[in-house]
Amino acid sequence: MTQQKQFVATDEAKGQAKQLRLFAALLWIGAIVAQIFAIRFILKAVSAEESILNVWTIGLVVLDLILVFIGSMLWKKAGRLDPPSEKNKFLFVLQSQLGVVAAIVAFLPLIIFVLTNKKIDGKQKAIFGSIAGVALLIAGIGSYDFNPPSIEKYTEQINAQTDVIKNLNNGVDLVYWTNQGNKYHINEDCQHIRNREKHSGTVEQAWNERKIGDSELCLTCRKNAEKKQESTLDQTIQEAVEVVN
């Protein structure tokens, strides 16, 4: 077994993750601002005894949804570059699912405001509440990370894959990958990366280079390595039999 080594994101990955999280936070703030403007337009419509179902209010709900959704995608991408630890379960869940929290904050106050406003008639409440509710549902589901990454998960996966590589590669943790592919290879001359610019390093380096979690062993390389092992084993057995005879 490979000596267990805890995963640590590279400085480059941490820098990219920090930038993505900043952009996500700015987009979420923009979504909250859109919600505030929607409430203001609703108040203006109520004061003028006009319908709250207009281009501005519906458009701001749609804008709110877009900003929350894009922000959550960036947040989840940042988590794959620089994942949190599971040691503190509450903080891990909070950081992993912060997009869902942002979705709730960006929509729920607006929905509550409309549904509890006595000056808005029931039909408009039902229609607008349904539109905002569906938007909240879409934003929440889109923001939820169904398989959140963590330092512990990456550590386990990298060590397990390193064991596989060493077992297939005579105990050597050495793989090859390209700038475009999402597989790493044992054989430098594998048909899938032949005549292409290649990089080499450990499994962990391949993960970091390919943005973590997207890399896995080339099936062709695996099959060829397994065949080579079987051939070597058969040859060893044959030589042993010849010695005994």
Secondary structure, DSSP 4 states (H G I P E B T S, - for coil): -PPP------HHHHHHHHHHHHHHHHHHHHHHHHHHHHHHHHHHHHHTT--S-SHHHHHHHHHHHHHHHHHHHHHHHHHHHSPPPSSSHHHHHHHHTHHHHHHHHHHHHHHHHHHH-TTS-HHHHHHHHHHHHHHHHHHHHHH--SS---HHHHHHHHHHHHHHHHHHTTT---EEE-SS-SEEBS-TT-TTTTTS--EEE-HHHHHHHTTSSS-EE-HHHHHHHHHHHHHHHHHHHHHHHHHH-
